[in-house]
Amino acid sequence: MNVVVCVKVVPTHLVNTDTEENGGMVLNPYDVYALQKVVERKTDLDLYITCLCMGPVSAESVLKRCYALGADKVVLVSDRLFAGADTYATSKVISEAIKKLDYNLVFCGNVAIDGETGQVVGGVAERLSFFCMTKVERLLENQKKEWIRVKVLDDDSEKIVDVKLPAVISFSDLSMNENISLLKLKQAKRKEIIQWNADDLEMDGSDCGQKGSKTKVVSSTNKSLVKNRTPMMREEITNDTMSLLMQQIYQNL
Amino acid sequence: MADGILVVLEPRVNRYHKVNLQLIGEAVYLAGKNGQKITVLYTGEQAEEYYVELSRYGMNRLICTKTSAANDYRSFSEAVIQVIEKRIMPKLVIFPDSDLCRLVASITTTRLGCALTAECIELRYEEGDYIFVRTALGASCIAEIKAMNCDTAICTVKNNVFQGELQIYENKECVLEWMEQEHGEIDVYYQVVQEKVLEHLKTMDIGEERVLIGIGRGVDSAALEVIQEVSKRLKIELACTRPLVESQVMPRCRQIGQSGANVKPALYIAVGISGASQHIVGVRDAKKIIAINKDRNAPIFQVCDIGIVADAKRVFTEVLNYLSSQEVTL
């Protein structure tokens, strides 16, 4: 069975908050989780896995990691016309690329760690007229043809659900550990990333990128949302420190 | 010409009642500025009872339709689309922040070609336009967003961000309307094979707590044990940062911050939390913040009211000692 896993590349410092490095890119950890969970079933469900990414050409080297994680094919859709897209225009490009691939099972991560909107999943499902199943923890062994069995982790229950294809499935979690061996990474570096532009998707730019978007950012400021406070500092655990703490707790309980 | 405000309620009233009321309060506040009419859509099971309560809060119209919304997002989406297309054509649609509503918002947007801004923390009305404010890039910046190329702007709003008090308008007329859904049978696209309710996963609404202890990566398992004991004795709920959810120390429903909950406790005790903006943004409305951290240079000490530079385990062991001594004297 041919399946698509949608992935995004995001700035490194949003994933690894300890790093001082600026400008680096990594795979969105929510998408890494999705890919890992699909690869888990690669053999027994006989999956041919295509990773699909919309992003700048510079995403290419990061995307090779998808091969190391177990993807069979990686497609990067990239065009200047796609730049500045909001979720509406992004889901348009992604769904056009999926139509070109002609697959009927699509996997997505829960959200991207940079935008944190989680809105592309629903948009893609609607544009493809596929059923959308969210909050999936993992894939299970299949029972029926043309259906996929998944484990869903809802707010307060755990369900095993059979989903009829075609479907878009999004996962519940993220993975901070890619677990890639050096050997696999080395092999992956030799593999090709397939690139498609707007022409390949037969899009003329009117319905993608900034032009095809329905929202625009009118201002973006770095000012902190959090106001600075001037703290009363205690450098040691003394009786005074403890009674201050206890007093605050009792006052507010 | 698009006109009016549509508030879409989360049909699972039991869990989201307070959030639903927050949205109505915000809509009434915006309508006070621009004179727009407010329509509320409720697709849940208890329409009659809910109408009696909701109608007093200043809305103009309540549309009810019974869907199996909690189970199937598609019938819920169709109801929203039908209201927007056939009934009111609003300029603004507000959804609460739940998995179900986020999905329905994106389906509606895609179908109707509307603007969508997710997880807003503020809504403003300026010179005839709505401005949607949300955080971006790990809460390091605030983006103000406007709709373009469309008449209707849709947004989902982060829970517990609106401060407004609900007022009761005894004399304002609110029309109750029942809507028959026009869509045909929706094909069965999934079957639940097995369901297990997990008690420990039951969503805990930390948004209601007056005092919260938040724990971060600086809390090791030995310290956590002591903190849990204090939390049990004083009946203070625990909250946490994202890394603790990722390492499965804490459930996601207790996560505070940009990808978690927003809370407004009277007192927030941040333990072993460095103070990354992604977390702090979720507690910015706390009345008082006490930070406990070993690292004198942790950024948390710039945004707290009381800072204690100390080992978390030692502090909470002292708290336990204090509690035990109180019990003896009592």
Interface residues (C-beta under 8 A of the other chain):
Chain A: P11 H13 L14 T17 D86 T87 Y88 S91 V111 I113 D114 G115 E116 T117 G118 Q119 V120 V121 G122 G123 A125 E126 R127 F131 C132 M133 T134 K135 R149 L153 D155 D156 S157 E158 K159 I160 V161 D162 V163 K164 A167 L174 M176 S213 K214 T215 K216 V217 V218 S219 S220 T221 N222 K223 S224 L225 V226 K227 N228 R229 P231 M232 M233 R234 E235 E236 I237 T241 M242 L244 L245 M246 Q248 I249 Q251 N252 L253
Chain B: R15 Y73 R74 D99 R102 L103 V104 A105 S106 I107 T109 T110 R111 G113 C114 A115 L116 T117 A118 E119 I121 I131 F132 T135 A136 L137 G138 A139 S140 C141 I142 A143 E144 I145 K146 A147 M148 N149 C150 A153 V188 Y189 Y190 Q191 V192 V193 Q194 E195 K196 V197 L198 L201 K202 T203 R210 V211 L234 K235 I236 E246 C253 Q258 S259 P265 A266 L267 I269 A276 S277 Q278 I280 V281 R284 K287 K288 I289 I290 A291 R296 F301 Q302 V303 C304 D305 I306 G307 I308 V309 A310 R314 V315 E318 V319 Y322
